[in-house]
Amino acid sequence: MPAAPLKLTRAQILAFRRHVGALVERLPRGKSSLRRAAWAGLQDSMPRAALLSIHARVAGTEPTTWEDPSLVQLWGPRFSAFVVAARDLAVFSLGRFPDDARGRQIAEDLAARLQALLDGGVRMTYGEAGRALGEHPNRLRYAATTGTVVMRWEGARQPVIWITPPPDIDARDARLELARRYLHVYGPTTPEAFAEWAGIGPLQGTNAFDALGTSRTPVRTPIGDAWILTRDEPTFRTAARPPARARLLPSGDAFYLLQGTDRELLVPNATRRRQLWTPRVWPGALLVEGEIAGTWRRANEKVDVEPWRRLSRAQQDAVVEEAESLPLPGAAGRIVVRWQT
C-alpha cells in the first residue's frame, strides 16, 4: 500500500519559498548569487522590476546590476520580459519551444528571417525589425522560443533585439529543467500552474511533470494535492529560519507571481488579494517578517506604502530602511516614504 502523501502546512510552504527565494538573508555580491536570484527568472515587465527583485535578494545591488554580463534579457514565460542568467538562456527560451508543428514552424521561420536581417551583430528595435520583415513587432516574440533572440528593454523605449548562437541543448531537456526550476521556486505546485506560468499548453505541462518521474514527490497542502522536488523534501522538514525584517518586492516578483488558489495560500484574506492582484498593473508587495503585509507603489523618489495592519515602530523603521536602499536608476534625491492609511 503506497504511503500517504507528505502533509505540508502553510507555514512550512512559505518558509521554504522564502528560503529558496533568498528572502531570508541577502546573498553576497557575485555572479553565482545573481544566478540563484534568477533561478526561475526575474519578470521585468515593469521597467527595472527585475533590478528590484535582485535588490531584495542580493547585497550590494546597484542601479546597473541588471546589466551584469552574466545576465541577459529575453521574452520569457508568457512572452513577458524576463531577466535570466546568460548560461540559462536555453532553459527559459527553448524550454517553451512549441510542441505542435505549426507553432514550431512559425518560431523557426521568424528566427531564420531575423538571423538574415541581423546577421553580423546588427541590433535594431523590434519595431524596425518588424517593418523590415513585414511583420507586427509583437509577432517577433515567437522567435524567442528558439533560444536565438535576446533583447534589451529600457522601459520607455522599444526593445532592441539581436541574434545569439543557437543553444546546444535539446528542447525536451530544456523543458524538463524549466519544470524542475518552477517546482523548486514555486513548489508545492501543479502541472497546470506550471503550464500557465510558462505559457505552454496544459498537456505540455502535464507531460513535463510526468517525465520528471521519481524526482518529484506528491504532497498534500492546505489548498489541495501538489508536487515538490524530491530533493527538496528535507528542506521542507527543516525548522524555518527567522525571516527578513522587511522587503519591498516589485510588481511581478516571483514570490507572489501566482494564479488561482495559490494566491489563497499566500494571502488568505479575499479583500487583500484583490488589493494585491489588481486587474491591471499589480502594486509591489510589502513583505514584513515573512508575510505579505501591504502594498507599495513608487513615483520617482516617492514611495507610497499602504500597510494592511498596524506595524510596530521597529517594523516601520525596517520598511523605511529598505525603501531608502532601493537602487533606483536616475534617482535625483533622497527616497521618501509616504505612509498611506
VOVEX-268341 format. One record per residue (C-alpha): x, y, z; residue number from 1. Coordinates in pm, 1 decimal, decimal comma, m for minus. Layout:
# VOVEX-268341
> X / Y / Z / NUM
...
This chain:
# VOVEX-268341
> 0,0 / 0,0 / 0,0 / 1
> 153,3 / 336,7 / m103,5 / 2
> 248,3 / 575,0 / 173,4 / 3
> 22,3 / 872,2 / 236,2 / 4
> 143,8 / 1198,4 / 80,6 / 5
> 355,3 / 1424,8 / 296,5 / 6
> 135,0 / 1690,0 / 458,8 / 7
> 272,0 / 2042,1 / 449,9 / 8
> 138,4 / 2337,9 / 644,3 / 9
> 110,9 / 2692,7 / 515,3 / 10
> 393,7 / 2795,2 / 747,1 / 11
> 622,1 / 2523,5 / 607,6 / 12
> 544,0 / 2618,5 / 248,2 / 13
> 604,9 / 2990,0 / 291,9 / 14
> 921,4 / 2928,4 / 492,6 / 15
> 1051,3 / 2705,0 / 214,1 / 16
> 970,6 / 2959,0 / m56,2 / 17
> 1138,8 / 3238,3 / 136,8 / 18
> 1444,8 / 3018,0 / 182,9 / 19
> 1487,0 / 2907,8 / m178,4 / 20
> 1390,9 / 3257,0 / m297,2 / 21
> 1672,2 / 3418,2 / m93,0 / 22
> 1423,2 / 3626,2 / 105,1 / 23
> 1554,7 / 3524,7 / 447,5 / 24
> 1900,2 / 3677,7 / 419,3 / 25
> 2056,9 / 3857,1 / 125,0 / 26
> 2313,1 / 3666,8 / m78,9 / 27
> 2667,0 / 3806,0 / m117,3 / 28
> 2751,7 / 4002,6 / m429,7 / 29
> 2862,0 / 3796,8 / m725,8 / 30
> 2755,1 / 3613,6 / m1039,5 / 31
> 2655,3 / 3296,4 / m856,6 / 32
> 2418,7 / 3496,5 / m637,3 / 33
> 2267,6 / 3668,7 / m940,2 / 34
> 2206,3 / 3330,9 / m1097,2 / 35
> 2041,3 / 3199,3 / m783,1 / 36
> 1822,0 / 3508,5 / m758,2 / 37
> 1712,3 / 3444,3 / m1117,6 / 38
> 1673,4 / 3065,8 / m1077,8 / 39
> 1312,3 / 3082,3 / m1202,3 / 40
> 1371,5 / 3403,5 / m1396,0 / 41
> 1301,3 / 3762,5 / m1292,1 / 42
> 998,3 / 3916,6 / m1457,0 / 43
> 1082,5 / 4261,0 / m1592,2 / 44
> 750,8 / 4367,6 / m1743,9 / 45
> 753,0 / 4682,0 / m1530,2 / 46
> 1069,9 / 4881,1 / m1608,9 / 47
> 1350,7 / 4764,8 / m1379,5 / 48
> 1129,3 / 4529,7 / m1178,5 / 49
> 1398,5 / 4264,6 / m1220,3 / 50
> 1653,9 / 4500,8 / m1066,1 / 51
> 1435,1 / 4548,3 / m758,7 / 52
> 1382,3 / 4171,7 / m733,6 / 53
> 1760,8 / 4133,0 / m733,5 / 54
> 1791,6 / 4402,0 / m467,1 / 55
> 1552,3 / 4207,7 / m242,0 / 56
> 1785,4 / 3906,3 / m265,3 / 57
> 2144,8 / 4015,9 / m329,7 / 58
> 2356,7 / 4250,7 / m117,4 / 59
> 2521,5 / 4548,5 / m279,7 / 60
> 2275,8 / 4571,9 / m569,1 / 61
> 2333,2 / 4889,3 / m771,4 / 62
> 2124,7 / 5061,6 / m1042,2 / 63
> 2336,2 / 4892,1 / m1310,7 / 64
> 2341,0 / 4541,8 / m1159,8 / 65
> 2077,4 / 4415,4 / m1404,9 / 66
> 2327,2 / 4493,3 / m1683,3 / 67
> 2585,4 / 4248,9 / m1542,0 / 68
> 2737,0 / 4042,4 / m1829,3 / 69
> 2625,4 / 3724,2 / m1651,8 / 70
> 2259,6 / 3823,8 / m1708,8 / 71
> 2052,4 / 3851,9 / m2025,9 / 72
> 1706,0 / 3982,1 / m2107,7 / 73
> 1457,4 / 3796,0 / m2325,2 / 74
> 1092,6 / 3734,5 / m2394,6 / 75
> 1048,1 / 3452,6 / m2146,8 / 76
> 748,3 / 3278,7 / m1986,3 / 77
> 418,8 / 3401,5 / m2136,8 / 78
> 636,0 / 3611,0 / m2372,1 / 79
> 686,1 / 3862,7 / m2091,5 / 80
> 1016,2 / 4044,7 / m2045,1 / 81
> 1243,9 / 3841,0 / m1816,1 / 82
> 1599,4 / 3870,4 / m1688,6 / 83
> 1781,0 / 3536,3 / m1652,2 / 84
> 2136,4 / 3411,6 / m1615,9 / 85
> 2300,5 / 3409,9 / m1959,1 / 86
> 2408,2 / 3049,1 / m1909,7 / 87
> 2040,3 / 2958,1 / m1851,8 / 88
> 1906,5 / 3126,1 / m2165,3 / 89
> 1809,7 / 2793,9 / m2325,3 / 90
> 1600,1 / 2690,3 / m2025,8 / 91
> 1375,8 / 2997,2 / m2047,2 / 92
> 1357,3 / 3008,9 / m2426,9 / 93
> 1391,8 / 2663,1 / m2578,2 / 94
> 1213,1 / 2523,2 / m2273,8 / 95
> 897,4 / 2685,4 / m2410,3 / 96
> 952,3 / 2579,6 / m2773,4 / 97
> 616,0 / 2475,4 / m2921,2 / 98
> 530,8 / 2105,4 / m2938,5 / 99
> 296,0 / 2141,5 / m3235,8 / 100
> 425,8 / 2151,3 / m3592,0 / 101
> 264,1 / 2483,7 / m3681,0 / 102
> 398,8 / 2655,8 / m3369,6 / 103
> 748,9 / 2524,4 / m3437,1 / 104
> 731,4 / 2638,3 / m3798,9 / 105
> 630,3 / 2991,8 / m3700,6 / 106
> 907,5 / 3018,1 / m3440,8 / 107
> 1177,5 / 2876,6 / m3668,5 / 108
> 1070,2 / 3083,1 / m3969,7 / 109
> 1073,6 / 3408,6 / m3776,8 / 110
> 1408,4 / 3321,0 / m3617,7 / 111
> 1562,1 / 3242,1 / m3958,0 / 112
> 1439,3 / 3569,5 / m4107,1 / 113
> 1571,9 / 3763,4 / m3808,3 / 114
> 1903,3 / 3582,1 / m3843,9 / 115
> 1932,3 / 3701,8 / m4202,2 / 116
> 1826,4 / 4055,4 / m4110,5 / 117
> 2052,2 / 4090,9 / m3806,9 / 118
> 2349,6 / 3888,9 / m3927,9 / 119
> 2690,1 / 4026,2 / m3836,2 / 120
> 2594,3 / 4158,8 / m3494,3 / 121
> 2334,5 / 4409,3 / m3612,9 / 122
> 2097,3 / 4538,9 / m3344,2 / 123
> 1772,1 / 4724,2 / m3401,8 / 124
> 1444,2 / 4796,3 / m3229,5 / 125
> 1181,2 / 4531,2 / m3267,5 / 126
> 966,6 / 4793,7 / m3442,5 / 127
> 1234,7 / 4844,3 / m3708,3 / 128
> 1281,6 / 4469,1 / m3743,3 / 129
> 908,0 / 4414,9 / m3775,4 / 130
> 879,6 / 4673,9 / m4051,9 / 131
> 1177,9 / 4525,4 / m4234,6 / 132
> 1017,3 / 4179,4 / m4227,2 / 133
> 663,2 / 4297,0 / m4288,1 / 134
> 552,1 / 4159,0 / m3950,4 / 135
> 382,8 / 4312,5 / m3648,4 / 136
> 664,3 / 4365,8 / m3393,1 / 137
> 486,0 / 4166,0 / m3122,4 / 138
> 485,7 / 3862,9 / m3350,4 / 139
> 865,7 / 3855,1 / m3335,8 / 140
> 838,3 / 3732,5 / m2977,2 / 141
> 756,7 / 3385,1 / m3107,6 / 142
> 1114,3 / 3359,4 / m3236,8 / 143
> 1243,4 / 3385,5 / m2879,8 / 144
> 1146,1 / 3023,0 / m2811,5 / 145
> 1427,5 / 2909,0 / m3042,9 / 146
> 1683,2 / 3047,1 / m2799,0 / 147
> 1842,9 / 3267,4 / m3065,4 / 148
> 1677,3 / 3605,6 / m2998,2 / 149
> 1760,0 / 3825,4 / m2698,7 / 150
> 1681,9 / 4185,1 / m2624,6 / 151
> 1738,2 / 4492,2 / m2413,5 / 152
> 1436,5 / 4687,1 / m2293,5 / 153
> 1472,1 / 5024,3 / m2125,8 / 154
> 1102,9 / 5060,0 / m2045,9 / 155
> 1026,0 / 5393,4 / m2213,3 / 156
> 1175,1 / 5282,0 / m2545,0 / 157
> 1109,7 / 4988,5 / m2774,8 / 158
> 1310,6 / 4671,1 / m2706,5 / 159
> 1632,9 / 4640,0 / m2902,5 / 160
> 1686,2 / 4287,4 / m3033,0 / 161
> 1977,9 / 4087,6 / m3169,3 / 162
> 2074,9 / 3732,3 / m3255,3 / 163
> 2268,7 / 3486,3 / m3038,7 / 164
> 2405,5 / 3139,4 / m3127,5 / 165
> 2153,7 / 2853,7 / m3100,3 / 166
> 2156,0 / 2655,8 / m2772,3 / 167
> 2338,5 / 2323,6 / m2755,3 / 168
> 2059,4 / 2155,4 / m2558,0 / 169
> 1757,0 / 1955,5 / m2666,3 / 170
> 1418,9 / 2129,3 / m2633,5 / 171
> 1283,8 / 1843,2 / m2421,0 / 172
> 1575,4 / 1867,1 / m2178,2 / 173
> 1527,6 / 2242,9 / m2156,0 / 174
> 1156,2 / 2193,4 / m2081,0 / 175
> 1229,9 / 1946,5 / m1801,7 / 176
> 1485,2 / 2180,5 / m1644,8 / 177
> 1230,3 / 2462,9 / m1662,9 / 178
> 980,4 / 2239,6 / m1480,1 / 179
> 1238,6 / 2149,9 / m1214,0 / 180
> 1314,1 / 2515,8 / m1153,2 / 181
> 947,7 / 2602,0 / m1126,2 / 182
> 895,9 / 2320,7 / m877,3 / 183
> 1192,1 / 2438,6 / m672,7 / 184
> 1091,7 / 2805,5 / m651,6 / 185
> 711,9 / 2780,5 / m660,3 / 186
> 660,3 / 2439,8 / m501,8 / 187
> 443,7 / 2279,9 / m389,4 / 188
> 269,5 / 2324,3 / m722,4 / 189
> 83,6 / 2152,8 / m1004,1 / 190
> 145,8 / 2089,3 / m1373,3 / 191
> m147,6 / 2317,7 / m1455,3 / 192
> 11,1 / 2605,6 / m1263,0 / 193
> 343,7 / 2539,1 / m1435,6 / 194
> 181,4 / 2546,9 / m1779,0 / 195
> 5,2 / 2876,1 / m1706,2 / 196
> 323,8 / 3035,6 / m1572,9 / 197
> 536,1 / 2915,5 / m1864,6 / 198
> 279,1 / 2999,6 / m2130,2 / 199
> 255,0 / 2647,1 / m2267,3 / 200
> m44,5 / 2415,2 / m2308,4 / 201
> m187,7 / 2219,9 / m2010,8 / 202
> m97,2 / 1890,3 / m2176,5 / 203
> 263,5 / 2003,2 / m2220,1 / 204
> 277,8 / 2096,2 / m1852,3 / 205
> 142,9 / 1755,9 / m1750,2 / 206
> 382,8 / 1572,9 / m1981,6 / 207
> 678,5 / 1762,6 / m1837,1 / 208
> 581,3 / 1677,8 / m1479,4 / 209
> 522,7 / 1312,9 / m1571,3 / 210
> 864,7 / 1295,4 / m1735,8 / 211
> 1029,9 / 1402,3 / m1410,7 / 212
> 934,2 / 1064,4 / m1262,6 / 213
> 1064,5 / 996,4 / m914,2 / 214
> 1247,5 / 1329,6 / m898,3 / 215
> 912,1 / 1473,5 / m784,4 / 216
> 713,5 / 1379,0 / m474,3 / 217
> 338,9 / 1417,6 / m408,7 / 218
> 235,2 / 1631,3 / m112,2 / 219
> m86,0 / 1748,6 / 47,8 / 220
> m125,1 / 2120,7 / 115,0 / 221
> m398,8 / 2337,4 / 269,5 / 222
> m524,6 / 2415,3 / m83,3 / 223
> m501,7 / 2062,7 / m229,2 / 224
> m266,6 / 1798,7 / m363,0 / 225
> 51,5 / 1913,3 / m535,0 / 226
> 412,4 / 1819,9 / m609,6 / 227
> 757,1 / 1913,4 / m483,6 / 228
> 1104,7 / 1814,4 / m596,7 / 229
> 1207,2 / 1502,9 / m409,2 / 230
> 1540,8 / 1656,8 / m320,0 / 231
> 1359,7 / 1949,9 / m156,2 / 232
> 1172,0 / 1736,2 / 97,6 / 233
> 1442,2 / 1760,3 / 369,3 / 234
> 1433,1 / 2140,0 / 344,1 / 235
> 1056,3 / 2142,9 / 393,3 / 236
> 1103,8 / 1935,9 / 709,5 / 237
> 1375,3 / 2166,6 / 847,0 / 238
> 1281,0 / 2427,9 / 1105,3 / 239
> 1232,6 / 2769,0 / 947,8 / 240
> 1494,3 / 3039,0 / 994,2 / 241
> 1382,4 / 3382,3 / 1115,8 / 242
> 1257,0 / 3582,4 / 813,6 / 243
> 1399,0 / 3913,7 / 698,8 / 244
> 1253,0 / 4216,8 / 875,3 / 245
> 1125,7 / 4378,5 / 556,0 / 246
> 1149,0 / 4353,9 / 179,3 / 247
> 986,2 / 4562,7 / m94,2 / 248
> 900,4 / 4319,9 / m373,6 / 249
> 828,7 / 4474,6 / m714,9 / 250
> 528,8 / 4405,1 / m935,9 / 251
> 555,4 / 4052,7 / m1074,7 / 252
> 816,7 / 3931,2 / m824,5 / 253
> 845,4 / 3552,2 / m813,9 / 254
> 730,6 / 3534,4 / m450,2 / 255
> 379,4 / 3635,1 / m549,8 / 256
> 369,4 / 3565,4 / m925,3 / 257
> 81,5 / 3325,4 / m860,9 / 258
> m259,9 / 3238,9 / m1000,6 / 259
> m580,6 / 3078,7 / m875,0 / 260
> m582,7 / 2901,6 / m540,0 / 261
> m207,3 / 2954,6 / m499,4 / 262
> m293,4 / 3315,0 / m417,8 / 263
> m524,8 / 3198,7 / m138,0 / 264
> m236,1 / 3024,9 / 33,1 / 265
> m13,9 / 3332,1 / 25,7 / 266
> m285,9 / 3585,3 / 111,3 / 267
> m581,9 / 3416,6 / 285,4 / 268
> m792,9 / 3734,5 / 304,7 / 269
> m1000,3 / 3779,5 / m13,5 / 270
> m1015,2 / 4158,9 / 17,8 / 271
> m637,7 / 4180,8 / 49,5 / 272
> m593,7 / 3952,3 / m250,8 / 273
> m794,6 / 4192,7 / m464,2 / 274
> m574,8 / 4479,3 / m347,1 / 275
> m255,1 / 4293,5 / m437,6 / 276
> m355,0 / 4117,6 / m760,1 / 277
> m538,9 / 4400,6 / m930,9 / 278
> m697,0 / 4367,7 / m1278,7 / 279
> m433,4 / 4595,4 / m1428,1 / 280
> m77,0 / 4667,3 / m1311,3 / 281
> m6,0 / 4499,0 / m978,7 / 282
> 138,4 / 4710,5 / m698,1 / 283
> 453,0 / 4596,2 / m525,3 / 284
> 418,8 / 4364,1 / m225,8 / 285
> 529,5 / 4470,8 / 120,9 / 286
> 691,6 / 4172,1 / 292,1 / 287
> 725,4 / 4215,0 / 670,1 / 288
> 878,8 / 3934,0 / 873,8 / 289
> 791,0 / 3678,0 / 609,9 / 290
> 428,4 / 3772,7 / 541,5 / 291
> 270,3 / 3997,4 / 279,8 / 292
> 162,6 / 4290,1 / 497,6 / 293
> 58,5 / 4550,2 / 242,5 / 294
> 133,8 / 4706,3 / m93,8 / 295
> 358,3 / 4980,6 / m223,9 / 296
> 396,3 / 5198,1 / m529,5 / 297
> 663,5 / 5440,8 / m643,3 / 298
> 661,5 / 5773,8 / m825,4 / 299
> 1021,1 / 5887,5 / m882,2 / 300
> 1173,9 / 5923,3 / m532,5 / 301
> 838,8 / 5895,7 / m352,5 / 302
> 747,3 / 5550,5 / m220,2 / 303
> 387,7 / 5513,2 / m105,2 / 304
> 340,0 / 5225,9 / 139,1 / 305
> m7,3 / 5101,0 / 235,1 / 306
> 16,5 / 4850,5 / 522,1 / 307
> m272,2 / 4613,9 / 588,7 / 308
> m217,4 / 4615,9 / 962,4 / 309
> m57,7 / 4829,1 / 1227,8 / 310
> 319,1 / 4797,0 / 1211,5 / 311
> 542,1 / 4839,3 / 1514,3 / 312
> 793,5 / 5122,1 / 1520,4 / 313
> 1074,2 / 4873,2 / 1456,0 / 314
> 887,0 / 4729,8 / 1157,5 / 315
> 820,4 / 5076,3 / 1017,1 / 316
> 1188,1 / 5163,4 / 1054,0 / 317
> 1281,3 / 4842,6 / 869,3 / 318
> 1048,9 / 4932,0 / 582,0 / 319
> 1191,6 / 5284,6 / 559,0 / 320
> 1547,1 / 5147,9 / 563,6 / 321
> 1456,8 / 4907,0 / 285,7 / 322
> 1296,8 / 5179,9 / 76,0 / 323
> 1592,4 / 5414,2 / 119,7 / 324
> 1825,2 / 5142,9 / m8,7 / 325
> 1633,4 / 5086,4 / m335,1 / 326
> 1879,0 / 5116,5 / m628,5 / 327
> 1659,5 / 5342,9 / m840,0 / 328
> 1821,2 / 5437,0 / m1173,6 / 329
> 1836,2 / 5811,4 / m1220,6 / 330
> 1706,8 / 5896,4 / m873,2 / 331
> 1768,5 / 6267,0 / m824,5 / 332
> 1725,4 / 6286,8 / m448,9 / 333
> 1668,3 / 6102,4 / m127,0 / 334
> 1390,2 / 5845,0 / m128,0 / 335
> 1093,7 / 5947,4 / 85,4 / 336
> 841,3 / 5700,0 / 227,1 / 337
> 481,8 / 5816,4 / 249,2 / 338
> 256,3 / 5602,8 / 465,6 / 339
> m93,4 / 5554,2 / 327,4 / 340
> m378,5 / 5463,2 / 562,4 / 341
